[in-house]
């Protein structure tokens, strides 16, 4: 059986860096050479990253993207996602290996949904994200204290720890 690397080795082997906005660690692994036009702007049709949450950096802040994102689970600990649809519906999905308990190996988050993430087991959890159209920081919004006031009471109570400032 292959031994899973420890956190520092995994960060080094994958070439990960601290995420500048969301928390955790990441590295862009792909940007499509094929382009499309979105809002009169030429943009790659897809991109992907590795994303790692650790026991020292266990959560990703509440944010949303304009593009759809497919999250693909790679392992070790489970990662819970908290989602708020544009209509305000709150839901949770856990990525992990315990399929019998309802965990999933993939999660699609449509563009415009708020999401936050939390490592819920193990010392790290690793995923890949495929973003279509490709990720662009201009299409990315991090929630603040004003933003969260527009969410339902239940969402505010659950997601307040995931808001910066």
C-alpha positions in Angstrom: 0.0 0.0 0.0 1.3 3.5 -0.9 1.8 5.8 2.1 0.0 9.1 1.8 2.4 12.1 2.2 2.3 14.4 5.2 1.0 17.9 4.7 4.3 19.7 4.2 5.4 17.0 1.7 2.1 17.2 -0.2 2.4 21.0 -0.4 5.9 20.7 -1.8 5.2 17.8 -4.2 2.2 19.6 -5.7 3.8 23.0 -5.7 1.0 24.6 -3.7 1.0 28.1 -2.3 -1.3 29.8 0.2 -4.5 31.0 -1.5 -4.5 34.8 -1.6 -8.2 35.2 -0.9 -9.9 32.0 0.2 -7.7 30.2 2.7 -6.0 26.9 2.2 -3.5 26.2 -0.5 -3.7 26.0 -4.3 -1.9 25.8 -7.6 -3.4 26.3 -11.1 -2.7 23.2 -13.1 -4.4 23.9 -16.4 -5.7 26.7 -18.5 -7.4 25.8 -21.8 -5.8 27.1 -25.0 -9.3 27.2 -26.6 -11.1 30.5 -26.0 -14.7 31.6 -26.1 -16.3 35.0 -25.8 -18.0 35.9 -22.5 -19.5 39.3 -22.0 -17.6 40.6 -25.1 -14.3 39.3 -23.6 -12.1 36.6 -25.0 -11.5 34.0 -22.2 -10.2 30.4 -22.0 -13.1 27.9 -21.8 -11.8 26.1 -18.7 -9.1 26.0 -16.0 -8.3 23.8 -13.1 -6.5 23.9 -9.7 -5.5 21.7 -6.9 -7.0 23.0 -3.6 -5.9 21.8 -0.2 -7.4 22.4 3.3 -5.3 21.4 6.3 -5.8 21.2 10.1 -3.8 24.5 10.3 -5.9 26.2 7.5 -9.2 24.2 7.7 -11.6 26.5 6.0 -12.3 28.4 2.8 -14.0 31.8 3.1 -17.5 32.5 1.8 -17.2 33.5 -1.8 -18.9 33.1 -5.2 -17.7 32.9 -8.8 -19.4 33.8 -12.0 -18.4 30.5 -13.6 -19.5 26.9 -12.8 -17.1 24.9 -10.8 -16.7 21.1 -10.6 -15.0 19.9 -7.3 -13.3 16.5 -7.6 -12.3 14.8 -4.3 -8.9 13.2 -4.1 -8.6 12.3 -0.4 -7.7 12.1 2.9 -10.1 14.0 5.1 -13.7 14.9 4.2 -14.5 18.5 3.2 -17.9 20.0 3.8 -19.3 22.7 1.5 -21.9 25.2 2.6 -23.8 26.6 -0.4 -26.3 29.4 -0.8 -28.2 29.6 -4.1 -29.0 32.9 -5.8 -32.6 32.5 -4.4 -31.2 32.1 -0.9 -31.6 28.3 -0.4 -29.0 26.9 2.0 -27.5 23.4 1.5 -24.5 21.4 2.5 -22.6 18.7 0.7 -19.6 16.7 2.0 -16.9 15.5 -0.3 -15.3 12.3 1.0 -14.9 8.5 0.6 -17.9 7.5 2.9 -20.4 7.2 0.0 -22.7 5.0 2.2 -23.0 8.0 4.6 -23.9 10.4 1.8 -20.5 11.8 1.0 -19.8 12.5 -2.6 -16.7 12.3 -4.9 -17.8 15.3 -7.0 -19.7 18.5 -6.5 -20.9 20.9 -9.1 -21.4 24.5 -7.8 -23.2 26.6 -10.4 -21.9 30.2 -11.1 -23.6 32.7 -8.8 -23.8 30.4 -5.7 -22.1 31.5 -2.5 -19.9 28.7 -1.0 -17.6 28.1 1.9 -15.7 25.0 2.8 -14.5 23.3 6.0 -12.2 20.3 6.6 -14.3 18.0 8.8 -12.0 15.0 9.3 -8.4 14.2 9.0 -5.3 16.4 8.9 -5.9 17.5 5.3 -8.3 17.2 2.4 -7.3 17.5 -1.3 -9.6 18.3 -4.2 -9.3 19.6 -7.8 -11.6 22.3 -9.1 -12.4 22.6 -12.8 -13.8 26.0 -13.7 -15.8 26.7 -16.9 -15.3 29.3 -18.3 -11.8 29.6 -16.8 -11.3 31.2 -13.4 -10.7 35.0 -13.5 -10.2 37.0 -10.3 -12.4 39.6 -11.8 -15.3 37.1 -11.7 -14.7 36.2 -8.0 -16.3 37.9 -5.0 -15.5 37.3 -1.4 -18.3 37.9 1.1 -18.0 40.7 3.7 -20.2 41.6 6.7 -22.5 43.7 4.5 -23.0 40.8 2.0 -23.9 38.3 4.6 -26.7 40.6 6.0 -28.6 39.9 2.7 -28.7 36.1 3.5 -31.4 34.3 5.5 -31.0 34.2 9.3 -30.1 30.5 9.2 -27.4 31.2 6.5 -26.0 34.2 8.5 -25.7 32.2 11.7 -24.0 29.2 9.9 -21.8 31.2 7.6 -20.6 34.2 9.7 -17.4 32.4 10.7 -16.5 32.1 7.0 -16.7 35.9 6.4 -13.6 38.1 6.6 -13.9 41.4 8.4 
